[in-house]
């Protein structure tokens, strides 16, 4: 256990410095609270309503669908870089991939997942 003594000393010094700096800034720092300093910061605008209100679930659904379809189209870039080496096989595989992507998009569209009512 004597081998770990330098690590323990280093850990104690690091924690001591961190706690000491926080304590010193708390004791020595200026304290002049004003209503402007205590007000919540929201781009200089006084909040009109509570920020903790519920968010519409459809917003999350459309956001997840956007990320899903956006990330799947990222797979087109590597294919476009090497599609000449892949030949007809690569073209057919990408056609199958795009067909599956299109079927998923049409399914989400028909289910009404993309309507913003």
Steps between C-alpha positions, in 0.01 A plus 500: 500500500798731544522518118171691488604764754618755236168464315307555824710808580444638149124438530488676838693798363272527195183482710646748750585751226153470344316539830733780605442700184123467529509600868727798434284627215195467725660698783700758302275553199280810471137458602279773359172331403257708298161407357655494152770255610249273673259494204508195272701547183297446184664713232402819680128426469277474805347149498138502393411154632641211698789327324409162650173455315438186296614462143284354227584133435464544123802731511715213628355256247573725203847573640580130532372429148711784364811363671420148380459593134784751513745247643400236247576734214851543641566145377469631144828694524740208542313310231530797262876512557565136405201410286714444188697228678179336622355477151151370435489309830552824697237676292243228570583494871453877522172471308379246758613728784320800350187291437491396867553863601221613268262234636568622854445860397171421325386295802571792737325738262189280469480456879491880534830523688613794287191720538542806716143563624 
